[in-house]
């Protein structure tokens, strides 16, 4: 009996050992698969972090994402990980802090007093060097207050170049939005700027993104809402003293890292145009009366032949712009993705797509196309594409950090509600006294008054009925 019992226990132990070994093998396979998925998922962000750290030691980006944002392993089983509530921070230099600020303002003469107020406050309070555009500087120097309080070494114009690889002889001073669409800040100037303050709307934020088009890290943007929509500008100007004090007297600022798209137009094997866009790049038919016909490839694999008015390739930040108007989804800015949204496709089955941020999208204009195509970058400048040309789009390795008011998610929901009145409608009324008329509980839940029944109630005049309905709605 003892021998038989031992044998049974040995068999059970062997079975448990085999089961444990199989479970361990499965667990290791899942771990390997998860690591591969995480590496693919985090490639653009890792490139951004590497670019931030290696590009400038004064700008350090603290990414507090957990190693696995979706799953965690505990006691040999996989469980959903708790969401990380820590913010991503842009840390100032520990020794010198922010010393040079670029102030960008909308082309509106009525905003000049606000620009003057910001410039004097930055210099009086923080002793900062302020960089402004030439037209803004010329207007500021007409003010006696600026001439008496601001030294020439503390207020200087912004230097840009038509070609990022040009020599010093080609340096020019920026001259407004229309003339600066193809210009970028020179690298020496970009390295000196610690922060950007914008006084305008969403278009000014995209203009700032255009200026920082090189591979250098982009300083954080502190955006004050003085435009029309203000989806990307969470701060109001009347609170600028509190906001600036909190931002520049702290070790760092909370940011929303916004991915950008790296766009290149290829012709006969060479690059004829290269841009970084914050919202979207659009390929459309232009003034042609014919449909656009584009061959679309993703990571070298043929996706589809686009026959539509055009195609929108957007970032999560741009998902609430042109892409949303064309029927695309609204995507949280922290989601690493590239959105493909057709414009009026001549097909019932072509629907918007969301691709991984690591994808490379290639749109070619076939040789047998009836007309050429046009490409627009962030709704500004346009470039013609001839037959045989191709547009290659991928996620940029350099992000655009914007300062958050509270957190990325809270700011995004607030912008949806403020700018679009997201899902606003009249609230549904409750059932009368909690009863459900469909269950026959109306009379039981709402007793009638003596001598008066609901069916025998006197009819109301239309005006009186409308007044009663409006009163009920206001009470609800």
C-alpha positions as CSV (number, residue, x, y, z in Angstrom):
1,X,0.0,0.0,0.0
2,X,2.8,2.4,0.9
3,X,4.6,1.5,-2.4
4,X,1.4,2.1,-4.4
5,X,0.8,5.4,-2.6
6,X,4.3,6.5,-3.3
7,X,4.0,5.6,-7.0
8,X,0.8,7.5,-7.3
9,X,2.4,10.5,-5.6
10,X,5.4,10.2,-7.9
11,X,3.1,10.1,-11.0
12,X,1.2,13.1,-9.7
13,X,4.5,14.9,-9.1
14,X,5.7,14.0,-12.6
15,X,2.5,15.3,-14.1
16,X,2.7,18.5,-12.1
17,X,6.4,18.9,-13.2
18,X,5.4,18.5,-16.9
19,X,2.4,20.9,-16.5
20,X,4.7,23.4,-14.8
21,X,7.3,23.1,-17.5
22,X,4.6,23.6,-20.2
23,X,3.3,26.6,-18.4
24,X,6.8,28.0,-18.1
25,X,7.4,27.5,-21.8
26,X,4.1,29.2,-22.7
27,X,4.9,32.1,-20.3
28,X,8.3,32.6,-21.9
29,X,6.8,32.5,-25.4
30,X,4.3,35.2,-24.3
31,X,7.0,37.2,-22.7
32,X,9.1,37.1,-25.9
33,X,6.0,38.0,-28.1
34,X,5.2,40.9,-25.8
35,X,8.7,42.2,-25.8
36,X,8.7,42.2,-29.6
37,X,5.4,44.0,-29.7
38,X,6.6,46.6,-27.2
39,X,9.8,47.3,-29.1
40,X,7.8,47.8,-32.3
41,X,5.3,50.0,-30.4
42,X,7.9,52.2,-28.8
43,X,10.3,52.7,-31.6
44,X,9.3,56.3,-32.6
45,X,9.2,57.3,-28.9
46,X,12.6,55.8,-28.2
47,X,14.0,57.7,-31.2
48,X,12.4,60.9,-29.8
49,X,14.0,60.3,-26.4
50,X,17.4,59.5,-28.0
51,X,17.1,62.7,-30.0
52,X,16.2,64.7,-27.0
53,X,19.0,63.4,-24.8
54,X,21.8,63.3,-27.5
55,X,20.8,66.5,-29.2
56,X,21.1,68.9,-26.3
57,X,22.1,68.0,-22.7
58,X,20.2,71.0,-21.4
59,X,16.9,69.6,-22.5
60,X,16.0,66.3,-20.9
61,X,12.7,64.6,-21.5
62,X,11.4,62.4,-18.7
63,X,9.2,59.6,-20.0
64,X,7.4,58.0,-17.1
65,X,5.7,55.3,-19.2
66,X,5.8,51.9,-17.5
67,X,7.7,49.1,-19.3
68,X,4.4,47.5,-20.3
69,X,1.5,49.9,-20.6
70,X,-1.0,47.1,-21.2
71,X,-0.1,44.0,-19.2
72,X,1.8,43.0,-16.1
73,X,2.9,39.6,-14.9
74,X,2.0,38.7,-11.3
75,X,2.3,35.3,-9.7
76,X,2.8,33.6,-13.0
77,X,-0.3,35.1,-14.7
78,X,-0.9,38.0,-17.0
79,X,-3.1,40.8,-15.7
80,X,-4.1,44.2,-17.0
81,X,-1.7,46.9,-15.6
82,X,-3.1,49.9,-13.8
83,X,-2.9,53.1,-15.9
84,X,0.1,55.3,-15.2
85,X,-1.1,58.7,-13.9
86,X,2.3,60.4,-13.9
87,X,2.9,63.2,-16.3
88,X,5.6,63.4,-18.9
89,X,7.9,66.3,-17.9
90,X,10.3,68.5,-19.8
91,X,13.1,69.4,-17.4
92,X,15.0,72.6,-17.5
93,X,18.7,72.8,-17.1
94,X,19.5,72.4,-13.4
95,X,22.2,75.1,-13.4
96,X,21.0,77.9,-15.7
97,X,17.3,77.2,-16.2
98,X,15.5,78.7,-19.2
99,X,17.2,81.9,-20.4
100,X,16.1,82.4,-24.0
101,X,12.4,82.5,-25.1
102,X,10.9,82.8,-28.5
103,X,7.7,84.8,-28.6
104,X,5.5,84.2,-31.6
105,X,2.4,86.3,-32.2
106,X,-0.5,86.2,-34.7
107,X,-0.3,88.7,-37.5
108,X,-2.8,91.0,-35.8
109,X,-1.9,94.6,-34.9
110,X,-4.4,94.6,-32.1
111,X,-2.3,92.0,-30.2
112,X,0.8,94.3,-30.0
113,X,0.0,95.5,-26.4
114,X,-0.2,91.9,-25.2
115,X,3.1,91.1,-26.9
116,X,4.7,94.1,-25.3
117,X,3.3,93.1,-21.9
118,X,4.7,89.5,-22.3
119,X,8.2,90.8,-23.4
120,X,8.6,93.2,-20.5
121,X,7.4,90.7,-18.0
122,X,9.8,88.0,-19.1
123,X,12.7,90.4,-19.0
124,X,11.8,92.2,-15.7
125,X,10.9,89.0,-13.8
126,X,13.2,86.4,-15.3
127,X,15.9,88.5,-17.0
128,X,15.4,86.4,-20.2
129,X,16.6,87.1,-23.7
130,X,13.5,87.4,-25.9
131,X,13.5,86.5,-29.6
132,X,10.7,87.8,-31.8
133,X,10.0,88.0,-35.5
134,X,11.3,91.1,-37.4
135,X,8.0,92.8,-38.0
136,X,7.1,92.3,-34.4
137,X,10.4,93.7,-33.3
138,X,10.0,96.8,-35.5
139,X,6.6,97.4,-34.0
140,X,7.9,96.9,-30.4
141,X,10.8,99.3,-30.8
142,X,8.3,102.1,-31.6
143,X,7.1,101.9,-28.0
144,X,8.8,104.2,-25.5
145,X,8.4,101.6,-22.8
146,X,10.3,99.0,-24.8
147,X,13.1,101.4,-25.8
148,X,13.6,102.6,-22.2
149,X,13.4,99.2,-20.4
150,X,14.7,96.6,-22.9
151,X,18.3,96.5,-23.9
152,X,19.4,95.6,-27.4
153,X,21.1,92.4,-26.1
154,X,17.9,91.2,-24.5
155,X,15.6,91.6,-27.6
156,X,16.7,90.4,-31.0
157,X,15.1,89.2,-34.2
158,X,14.7,85.6,-35.2
159,X,17.2,84.3,-37.8
160,X,16.1,81.7,-40.3
161,X,17.4,80.2,-43.5
162,X,15.8,79.1,-46.7
163,X,17.9,76.0,-46.8
164,X,18.8,74.2,-43.5
165,X,22.2,73.3,-45.1
166,X,22.9,76.8,-46.4
167,X,26.0,78.8,-45.2
168,X,25.9,82.0,-43.2
169,X,25.7,84.2,-46.3
170,X,22.1,83.0,-46.8
171,X,20.9,84.0,-43.4
172,X,17.8,86.2,-43.5
173,X,15.5,87.7,-40.9
174,X,12.0,86.2,-40.8
175,X,9.4,88.4,-42.4
176,X,5.9,87.1,-41.6
177,X,4.0,83.9,-42.0
178,X,3.5,84.0,-45.8
179,X,7.2,84.5,-46.5
180,X,8.5,82.0,-43.9
181,X,6.6,78.8,-45.0
182,X,9.8,77.4,-46.6
183,X,12.1,78.7,-43.9
184,X,13.5,77.1,-40.8
185,X,15.4,78.4,-37.8
186,X,19.1,78.1,-38.1
187,X,20.6,75.4,-35.9
188,X,22.6,77.9,-33.8
189,X,19.5,79.8,-33.0
190,X,17.5,76.7,-32.3
191,X,20.0,75.5,-29.8
192,X,19.8,78.8,-27.8
193,X,16.0,78.8,-27.6
194,X,14.8,77.1,-24.3
195,X,11.0,77.7,-24.7
196,X,8.4,79.1,-27.1
197,X,5.5,81.3,-26.1
198,X,2.7,81.6,-28.7
199,X,0.0,84.3,-28.7
200,X,-2.5,83.1,-31.3
201,X,-4.5,80.1,-32.4
202,X,-3.8,76.6,-33.8
203,X,-2.4,78.0,-37.0
204,X,0.4,79.7,-35.0
205,X,1.3,76.4,-33.3
206,X,1.6,74.8,-36.8
207,X,3.8,77.7,-37.9
208,X,6.0,77.1,-34.9
209,X,6.3,73.5,-35.9
210,X,7.3,74.5,-39.4
211,X,10.1,76.7,-38.0
212,X,11.6,73.8,-36.1
213,X,12.0,71.5,-39.1
214,X,15.5,70.2,-38.6
215,X,16.5,67.1,-36.6
216,X,17.2,69.1,-33.5
217,X,15.0,68.8,-30.4
218,X,12.1,71.2,-30.3
219,X,11.7,73.3,-27.1
220,X,8.3,73.1,-25.3
221,X,5.5,75.4,-26.6
222,X,3.5,77.4,-24.1
223,X,0.4,78.3,-26.0
224,X,-2.0,81.1,-25.1
225,X,-5.4,81.1,-26.7
226,X,-5.8,84.3,-28.7
227,X,-7.2,82.8,-31.9
228,X,-10.5,81.5,-33.2
229,X,-10.6,77.8,-32.4
230,X,-7.9,77.3,-29.7
231,X,-7.9,73.5,-29.7
232,X,-4.2,73.3,-29.1
233,X,-4.0,76.4,-26.8
234,X,-5.2,75.5,-23.3
235,X,-4.1,78.8,-21.5
236,X,-5.8,82.2,-21.4
237,X,-3.8,85.4,-21.7
238,X,-5.3,87.0,-18.5
239,X,-3.5,84.3,-16.4
240,X,-0.1,84.7,-18.1
241,X,1.7,85.8,-14.9
242,X,0.6,82.8,-13.0
243,X,1.3,80.4,-15.9
244,X,4.8,81.8,-16.6
245,X,5.7,81.9,-12.9
246,X,4.7,78.2,-12.5
247,X,6.5,77.2,-15.7
248,X,9.8,79.0,-15.4
249,X,10.3,78.8,-11.6
250,X,9.7,75.0,-11.5
251,X,12.3,72.3,-12.4
252,X,10.2,71.4,-15.4
253,X,6.8,71.6,-17.1
254,X,4.3,68.9,-17.9
255,X,4.1,68.3,-21.7
256,X,2.0,66.5,-24.3
257,X,4.5,64.9,-26.8
258,X,2.9,65.3,-30.2
259,X,4.1,63.2,-33.0
260,X,4.8,64.8,-36.4
261,X,5.1,63.3,-39.9
262,X,8.2,63.3,-42.0
263,X,7.1,63.9,-45.6
264,X,9.2,63.7,-48.8
265,X,8.2,64.0,-52.4
266,X,10.3,61.7,-54.6
267,X,10.9,62.3,-58.3
268,X,13.2,60.0,-60.4
269,X,14.8,58.6,-57.2
270,X,15.6,62.0,-55.7
271,X,13.9,64.1,-53.0
272,X,12.5,67.4,-54.4
273,X,10.6,68.5,-51.3
274,X,10.9,67.6,-47.6
275,X,8.7,68.8,-44.8
276,X,7.6,68.1,-41.2
277,X,3.9,68.5,-40.5
278,X,2.0,68.6,-37.2
279,X,-1.5,68.0,-38.5
280,X,-1.7,66.3,-41.9
281,X,-0.4,66.1,-45.4
282,X,-3.1,66.0,-48.1
283,X,-2.9,64.7,-51.7
284,X,-5.8,65.9,-53.8
285,X,-6.8,66.5,-57.4
286,X,-6.4,70.3,-57.2
287,X,-8.2,72.2,-59.9
288,X,-8.6,69.1,-62.1
289,X,-12.2,67.9,-62.7
290,X,-11.1,64.3,-62.7
291,X,-10.8,62.0,-59.7
292,X,-7.4,61.5,-58.1
293,X,-5.9,58.1,-58.8
294,X,-3.2,57.1,-56.4
295,X,-1.4,53.8,-55.7
296,X,-1.1,53.5,-51.9
297,X,1.6,51.3,-50.3
298,X,2.2,50.6,-46.6
299,X,5.6,49.2,-45.7
300,X,6.1,48.2,-49.3
301,X,2.9,46.2,-49.6
302,X,0.2,47.5,-51.9
303,X,-2.8,48.6,-49.9
304,X,-5.2,49.9,-52.4
305,X,-5.8,52.1,-55.5
306,X,-7.3,55.4,-54.2
307,X,-9.9,56.8,-56.5
308,X,-11.3,59.8,-54.7
309,X,-11.0,63.6,-54.4
310,X,-7.9,63.0,-52.3
311,X,-6.3,61.3,-49.4
312,X,-5.5,62.7,-45.9
313,X,-2.5,61.3,-44.0
314,X,-2.7,62.7,-40.5
315,X,-1.2,62.5,-37.0
316,X,-3.3,61.9,-33.9
317,X,-3.1,65.7,-33.3
318,X,-4.5,66.3,-36.8
319,X,-7.3,63.7,-36.3
320,X,-9.5,66.5,-35.0
321,X,-8.9,68.7,-38.0
322,X,-9.4,68.0,-41.8
323,X,-9.5,64.2,-41.1
324,X,-12.4,64.5,-38.7
325,X,-14.3,66.6,-41.3
326,X,-13.8,63.8,-43.9
327,X,-15.2,61.2,-41.5
328,X,-12.0,60.0,-39.7
329,X,-11.8,59.0,-36.1
330,X,-10.7,61.3,-33.3
331,X,-7.6,59.9,-31.8
332,X,-5.9,60.7,-28.5
333,X,-2.6,62.5,-29.0
334,X,-0.7,59.9,-27.0
335,X,-1.7,57.0,-29.4
336,X,1.2,56.2,-31.7
337,X,-0.6,56.0,-35.0
338,X,-0.8,57.3,-38.6
339,X,-4.3,57.9,-40.0
340,X,-5.4,57.4,-43.6
341,X,-8.7,59.1,-44.4
342,X,-10.1,59.3,-48.0
343,X,-11.8,62.4,-49.3
344,X,-15.1,61.5,-51.0
345,X,-14.0,58.1,-52.2
346,X,-15.8,56.7,-55.2
347,X,-16.4,53.4,-53.4
348,X,-18.7,52.1,-50.7
349,X,-15.9,50.1,-49.0
350,X,-13.0,52.5,-48.6
351,X,-13.2,53.6,-44.9
352,X,-10.7,55.5,-42.8
353,X,-7.7,53.4,-41.5
354,X,-5.4,53.7,-38.5
355,X,-1.9,52.4,-39.0
356,X,1.0,51.8,-36.5
357,X,3.3,54.8,-36.0
358,X,6.1,52.7,-37.3
359,X,4.5,52.3,-40.8
360,X,5.8,54.0,-43.9
361,X,3.1,55.2,-46.3
362,X,3.9,55.7,-50.0
363,X,1.4,57.3,-52.4
364,X,2.4,57.2,-56.1
365,X,0.8,59.1,-59.0
366,X,0.6,56.4,-61.8
367,X,1.7,57.2,-65.3
368,X,-1.8,56.6,-66.7
369,X,-3.4,59.1,-64.3
370,X,-5.7,61.5,-66.1
371,X,-4.1,64.5,-64.4
372,X,-1.4,65.5,-61.9
373,X,-1.9,65.7,-58.1
374,X,-1.3,68.4,-55.5
375,X,0.2,68.0,-52.0
376,X,-0.5,70.5,-49.2
377,X,1.4,70.5,-45.9
378,X,-0.6,71.5,-42.8
379,X,-3.0,73.4,-45.0
380,X,-0.4,76.0,-46.0
381,X,2.0,75.6,-49.0
382,X,1.1,73.4,-51.9
383,X,3.4,71.4,-54.3
384,X,2.5,69.8,-57.6
385,X,3.1,66.1,-58.1
386,X,3.7,64.9,-61.7
387,X,2.9,61.5,-63.1
388,X,5.4,59.1,-61.6
389,X,6.1,61.1,-58.5
390,X,5.6,59.6,-55.0
391,X,4.9,61.0,-51.5
392,X,6.6,59.1,-48.8
393,X,5.3,59.7,-45.2
394,X,6.6,58.3,-41.9
395,X,6.6,59.3,-38.3
396,X,9.2,61.9,-37.5
397,X,11.9,61.2,-35.0
398,X,11.5,64.6,-33.4
399,X,8.3,65.3,-31.5
400,X,6.6,68.7,-30.8
401,X,6.1,69.1,-27.0
402,X,3.3,71.4,-25.9
403,X,2.9,72.4,-22.3
404,X,-0.2,70.8,-20.7
405,X,-2.5,72.6,-18.4
406,X,-3.3,69.5,-16.2
407,X,-2.7,66.3,-18.2
408,X,-2.8,65.2,-21.8
409,X,-6.1,63.4,-21.4
410,X,-7.9,66.1,-19.4
411,X,-6.7,68.8,-21.8
412,X,-7.8,66.8,-24.8
413,X,-11.3,66.2,-23.4
414,X,-11.6,69.9,-22.4
415,X,-10.6,70.9,-26.0
416,X,-13.3,68.6,-27.5
417,X,-16.0,70.0,-25.3
418,X,-14.8,73.6,-25.6
419,X,-14.2,73.7,-29.3
420,X,-16.7,71.2,-30.7
421,X,-19.3,70.9,-27.9
422,X,-18.6,67.2,-28.0
423,X,-21.7,65.1,-27.6
424,X,-23.9,67.9,-26.3
425,X,-27.6,67.4,-26.4
426,X,-30.7,67.9,-24.3
427,X,-30.7,65.5,-21.4
428,X,-33.3,62.7,-21.6
429,X,-36.2,63.1,-19.1
430,X,-36.7,60.5,-16.4
431,X,-40.0,58.5,-16.2
432,X,-42.9,60.2,-14.4
433,X,-42.2,59.7,-10.6
434,X,-39.9,56.9,-11.4
435,X,-42.5,54.7,-13.0
436,X,-42.3,53.1,-16.4
437,X,-45.4,53.7,-18.6
438,X,-44.5,50.6,-20.6
439,X,-45.0,48.3,-17.6
440,X,-48.4,49.5,-16.5
441,X,-47.1,51.1,-13.3
442,X,-48.1,54.6,-14.2
443,X,-51.3,54.7,-12.1
444,X,-49.6,53.0,-9.2
445,X,-46.6,55.3,-9.1
446,X,-48.7,58.5,-9.8
447,X,-52.0,58.4,-7.9
448,X,-54.8,60.6,-9.2
449,X,-56.3,63.5,-7.4
450,X,-59.8,63.0,-6.0
451,X,-62.4,63.7,-8.6
452,X,-59.9,64.2,-11.4
453,X,-58.4,61.6,-13.7
454,X,-55.4,61.9,-16.1
455,X,-57.7,61.0,-19.1
456,X,-60.3,63.6,-18.2
457,X,-57.8,66.5,-17.8
458,X,-58.8,69.6,-19.7
459,X,-56.8,70.1,-22.9
460,X,-54.3,73.0,-22.9
461,X,-53.9,75.7,-25.4
462,X,-50.8,75.3,-27.7
463,X,-49.1,78.3,-26.1
464,X,-49.8,77.1,-22.6
465,X,-48.5,73.6,-23.5
466,X,-45.3,75.1,-24.9
467,X,-44.8,77.2,-21.7
468,X,-45.4,74.2,-19.5
469,X,-42.9,72.1,-21.6
470,X,-40.2,74.7,-21.4
471,X,-40.7,75.0,-17.6
472,X,-40.4,71.3,-17.3
473,X,-37.2,71.3,-19.3
474,X,-35.6,74.0,-17.3
475,X,-36.5,72.2,-14.0
476,X,-34.9,69.0,-15.4
